């Protein structure tokens, strides 16, 4: 069994240790004897929508988003839309999440988005939304808690037909107003939580792995249980930091 991961713009979109998410996915596969194939696609590079089981897009500052937004729409949008439609797992964090929607408005400048979800983001003149955060999510197996860290100046609003990734327990979430955090659509997840996200929420990493393998092999695998005492301690520490 093998999981094939594609990282988009890993040199440009990688802040707050977001690359740790990829490392964590690799190790959890390797510990179970699952082969892990890593590929990257940067500026000007196209991708095969059938060639990857999990696509990862990390966070970036405004200058990094400016550097990749138009290229991503031109060279990757069609393939990414096809991959998502066919059930590939897509995880986009912070700046990557903002680029999943229609546009990211920064003053008079509008950065084009992929349009994979009905989402709009606008850079607010108000204070940045910063701090430890915890949300309640349900990916089909009952409510679970996801904890992490957020630091964003953009305020994101979901269209009427979109579903948030989770409900804010503590922190700001998408915009500090509506109690929603992130977006989920099929096997696509966009979220502001990083720091990085997955090492603090091992169950979520396993859910993404299982969905990616199910997409490739046609059947959801029963993942071998791991000794997650350290991962559980990291999760509990992140929850305590958020006040949950």
C-alpha positions in Angstrom: 0.0 0.0 0.0 1.3 3.5 -0.9 0.1 7.0 -0.2 1.1 9.6 -2.8 1.3 13.2 -1.5 1.8 16.4 -3.6 2.9 19.6 -1.9 2.0 22.8 -3.7 4.6 25.6 -3.6 6.5 24.2 -0.7 9.2 26.9 -1.0 6.8 29.8 -1.0 3.9 28.5 1.2 5.5 27.3 4.4 5.3 29.4 7.5 4.7 28.4 11.2 6.3 25.0 10.7 3.6 23.9 8.2 6.0 21.6 6.6 5.8 19.5 9.8 2.3 18.4 8.6 3.9 16.6 5.7 6.6 15.0 7.9 4.0 13.8 10.3 1.9 12.2 7.6 5.1 10.5 6.3 6.0 9.1 9.7 2.5 7.8 10.4 2.5 6.0 7.1 6.0 4.6 7.6 5.3 3.4 11.1 2.5 1.3 9.6 4.5 -0.1 6.7 2.6 2.2 4.2 4.9 3.5 1.5 5.0 7.3 1.1 5.7 9.0 -2.1 6.4 12.8 -2.0 6.2 15.1 -4.9 6.2 18.9 -5.2 4.8 21.3 -7.7 6.1 24.9 -7.9 5.6 27.9 -10.2 4.9 27.0 -13.8 4.6 23.2 -13.0 1.4 21.4 -13.9 0.1 18.3 -12.2 -1.7 15.0 -13.0 -5.1 15.0 -11.2 -4.9 11.2 -11.0 -1.3 11.1 -9.8 -1.8 12.0 -6.2 -3.9 10.9 -3.3 -3.4 13.9 -1.0 -2.7 17.5 -2.0 -1.2 19.9 0.6 -1.0 23.6 0.4 0.6 25.4 3.4 0.4 28.9 4.7 2.2 32.0 3.4 2.4 35.7 4.0 0.7 38.2 1.7 3.8 38.5 -0.5 4.0 34.7 -0.9 0.4 34.5 -1.9 0.9 37.3 -4.4 3.8 35.2 -5.8 1.8 32.1 -6.4 -1.9 33.0 -6.8 -2.0 33.8 -10.5 0.3 30.9 -11.4 -1.8 28.5 -9.3 -5.0 29.5 -11.1 -3.3 29.3 -14.6 -1.3 26.1 -14.2 -3.0 24.0 -11.5 -6.7 25.0 -11.1 -8.2 22.7 -13.6 -6.2 19.6 -12.4 -6.9 20.4 -8.8 -10.6 20.8 -9.4 -10.6 17.4 -11.2 -8.7 15.7 -8.4 -11.0 17.1 -5.7 -14.0 16.0 -7.7 -12.6 12.5 -8.0 -12.1 12.3 -4.2 -8.5 13.3 -3.7 -7.8 14.7 -0.2 -7.0 18.4 -0.2 -5.7 20.1 2.9 -5.0 23.8 2.7 -3.8 25.8 5.7 -4.1 29.5 6.4 -2.9 31.4 3.3 -3.5 28.2 1.3 -7.0 28.1 2.6 -7.6 31.7 1.6 -6.6 30.8 -2.0 -9.2 27.9 -2.2 -12.0 30.5 -2.6 -12.9 33.0 -5.3 -10.5 35.7 -4.3 -8.4 37.3 -1.5 -9.0 41.0 -1.4 -6.1 43.1 0.0 -7.2 46.7 -0.2 -7.7 47.6 -3.9 -5.9 44.4 -5.0 -7.7 41.2 -5.5 -5.7 38.0 -5.6 -7.4 35.3 -7.8 -8.4 32.1 -6.0 -9.0 28.6 -7.2 -12.7 28.7 -6.8 -12.9 25.2 -5.4 -15.3 26.4 -2.7 -17.7 29.4 -2.4 -15.5 31.4 -0.1 -14.4 35.1 0.0 -11.6 36.6 2.0 -10.9 40.2 2.7 -7.9 41.7 4.5 -9.4 43.7 7.3 -8.0 47.0 8.5 -8.7 45.8 12.0 -6.4 43.8 14.3 -5.0 40.5 13.3 -6.8 37.4 14.7 -4.0 35.8 16.7 -3.9 33.1 19.4 -4.5 29.5 20.4 -7.7 28.1 19.1 -9.9 25.0 19.5 -12.8 23.9 17.3 -15.3 21.1 17.3 -15.5 19.1 14.1 -17.4 16.1 12.9 -16.0 14.2 9.9 -18.7 11.5 10.1 -17.6 9.7 13.3 -19.0 12.1 15.9 -17.7 15.3 17.3 -14.0 15.7 18.0 -11.8 18.6 19.1 -9.1 20.1 16.9 -6.6 22.5 18.5 -4.0 24.7 17.0 -2.8 28.3 16.5 -4.2 31.1 14.2 -2.6 34.3 13.0 -4.4 35.9 10.1 -5.4 39.4 9.0 -7.9 38.1 6.5 -11.6 37.7 7.4 -13.1 34.7 5.5 -16.8 34.3 4.8 -18.4 31.1 3.5 -21.2 31.1 0.9 -24.6 29.9 1.9 -24.1 26.4 0.6 -20.7 25.8 2.2 -20.0 23.8 5.4 -17.4 25.0 7.9 -14.7 22.7 9.0 -15.7 23.2 12.6 -17.4 25.3 15.3 -15.2 27.6 17.3 -14.9 26.7 21.0 -12.2 29.2 21.8 -10.4 31.6 19.4 -11.6 33.6 16.4 -12.0 31.2 13.5 -12.8 32.5 10.0 -13.7 36.0 10.9 -14.2 36.4 14.7 -17.9 36.9 14.2 -19.9 33.9 13.0 -18.4 31.1 15.1 -17.2 29.1 12.1 -13.8 27.9 11.3 -12.5 26.7 8.0 -14.4 24.9 5.3 -15.0 21.2 4.3 -16.3 19.9 1.1 -16.1 16.2 0.4 -12.4 15.3 1.1 -11.3 19.0 0.9 -10.5 20.8 4.1 -9.4 24.4 4.5 -8.5 25.8 7.9 -6.6 28.6 9.6 -5.2 26.2 12.3 -1.5 25.6 12.1 1.6 25.6 14.3 1.6 22.8 12.7 -1.8 21.3 12.7 -1.5 17.6 12.4 1.1 16.7 15.1 -1.3 18.3 17.6 -4.2 16.3 16.2 -3.0 12.8 15.3 -6.6 11.5 14.8 -7.1 14.1 12.0 -3.9 13.0 10.3 -5.1 9.4 10.3 -8.5 10.4 9.0 -6.8 12.1 6.0 -4.5 9.1 5.4 -7.5 6.7 5.5 -9.5 8.8 3.1 -6.6 9.2 0.7 -5.9 5.5 0.6 -9.6 4.8 0.2 -9.7 7.1 -2.9 -6.8 5.1 -4.4 -7.7 1.6 -3.5 -11.5 1.8 -3.4 -11.8 0.6 0.2 -11.2 2.4 3.4 -8.3 0.7 5.2 -8.2 -0.3 8.9 -5.2 1.7 10.1 -3.0 0.0 12.7 -3.1 1.6 16.1 0.0 3.5 17.1 1.5 4.4 20.5 0.2 8.0 20.6 1.1 9.0 24.1 3.3 11.9 22.9 0.8 12.9 20.3 -2.0 12.9 22.9 0.1 15.0 25.2 0.7 17.5 22.4 -3.1 17.6 21.7 -4.0 18.1 25.4 -1.3 20.9 25.7 -2.8 22.7 22.7 -6.3 22.4 24.1 -5.1 23.8 27.5 -3.4 26.6 25.7 -6.7 27.5 24.0 -8.6 27.2 27.3 -10.6 24.1 26.5 
